[in-house]
Amino acid sequence: MRTNFGADDQAWFFTISSRMVRPPLKTPAQGAQTRIYLASSPEMDGISGQFFVNRKPKTANKIAYDTDMTARLWRVSADLVKGTSA
């Protein structure tokens, strides 16, 4: 998604590479369209556990279906946020 993340970074490589990558990326408004659709469309009532791209269901990368890997990711994420406060 096209944002200003890193715009003030002084590293020359990041400055150049971010300018080359940026044009094909979606704007924040474009990037939000699928999420808005999923949250507000009556057609999506009762739909759960699917992966969507451009308002259409897609098959996620096969690693997303690896229960051992997803359990590990959950544990690592939980460990990383332990002790942090909102």
C-alpha positions in Angstrom: 0.0 0.0 0.0 1.3 3.5 -0.9 2.0 5.4 2.3 4.6 7.9 3.5 6.3 5.2 5.6 10.0 5.8 5.5 9.7 9.1 3.7 12.0 10.8 6.1 14.5 7.9 6.1 18.0 9.2 5.2 19.3 5.9 3.9 19.9 6.3 0.1 18.9 2.8 -0.7 15.6 3.0 1.0 14.9 6.4 -0.6 15.6 5.1 -4.1 13.9 1.7 -3.8 10.8 3.2 -2.2 10.3 5.5 -5.2 10.7 2.6 -7.6 8.2 0.3 -5.8 5.7 3.0 -4.9 3.8 3.6 -8.3 2.2 0.1 -8.6 1.0 0.1 -5.0 -2.6 0.9 -4.1 -3.5 4.1 -2.3 -4.8 3.7 1.2 -8.3 4.3 0.0 -7.9 1.6 -2.7 -6.4 -0.8 -0.2 -9.3 -0.3 2.2 -12.0 -1.2 -0.4 -12.0 -4.9 0.2 -12.1 -4.5 4.0 -14.9 -2.0 3.8 -16.9 -4.4 1.4 -16.3 -7.4 3.7 -17.4 -5.4 6.8 -20.5 -3.8 5.3 -21.9 -6.0 2.5 -25.0 -8.1 3.3 -23.6 -10.6 0.8 -20.8 -11.3 3.3 -23.1 -12.2 6.3 -22.0 -15.5 7.7 -18.8 -15.7 5.6 -15.8 -16.5 7.8 -12.3 -18.0 7.5 -11.7 -17.0 3.9 -9.0 -14.9 2.3 -10.1 -12.1 -0.1 -8.2 -10.0 -2.7 -10.0 -7.3 -4.6 -13.4 -8.3 -3.0 -13.0 -11.9 -4.3 -12.2 -15.1 -2.4 -8.7 -16.5 -3.1 -6.7 -19.4 -2.0 -4.0 -18.2 0.5 -0.4 -19.3 0.3 -0.1 -22.9 1.4 1.8 -22.0 4.5 -1.4 -20.3 5.8 -2.9 -23.8 6.0 0.0 -25.3 7.9 -1.4 -25.8 11.4 2.0 -26.3 13.0 3.3 -23.1 11.5 0.2 -21.1 12.4 0.4 -22.4 16.0 4.1 -21.4 16.1 3.3 -17.9 14.8 0.6 -17.5 17.4 3.0 -18.5 20.2 5.8 -16.2 18.9 3.4 -13.3 18.6 2.0 -13.9 22.1 5.6 -13.9 23.5 6.4 -10.7 21.7 3.5 -8.8 23.2 3.7 -10.2 26.7 4.1 -7.4 29.2 3.3 -4.6 26.7 0.4 -2.3 27.6 -1.9 -0.5 25.3 
